Amino acid sequence: MTLDIPDDLLGELSAKFHDAGLTALEALAARAYAEEVLSLEQVRQLLDLPSRWEAEAVLKRQGVWPGTTVAEVLADLEVLGKLSRLHEAP
């Protein structure tokens, strides 16, 4: 992907943002995550981050708070149920 930014504006943007290209990519990733186009893992991959924690930090800086989906809650409940049954077994 290429962004065409006029030179005079690029100078102003570069003065404010250390890496304007990365800033734009992070904003795109956050918007895509907020609109459920990308998952947290896909955001991590897009931004080439080493962990989900760094991806969450980027989203938070962009004003997007990573949430939990219904599917994730149901999966967690299933795991908790299995662990609970294991704990109760003699």
Residue pairs with C-beta under 8 A, 6 or more apart in sequence:
3 21
3 24
5 13
5 20
10 20
13 20
14 20
17 23
25 46
25 47
26 47
26 58
26 61
26 62
27 62
29 38
29 43
29 46
29 47
29 58
29 59
29 62
30 43
30 58
30 59
30 62
30 63
30 64
31 64
32 38
32 42
32 43
33 39
33 40
33 43
33 59
33 64
33 66
34 64
38 46
40 52
40 55
40 56
40 59
40 66
41 52
41 55
43 49
43 55
43 58
43 59
44 51
44 52
44 54
44 55
47 54
47 55
47 58
49 55
49 58
55 66
56 66
59 65
59 66
60 66
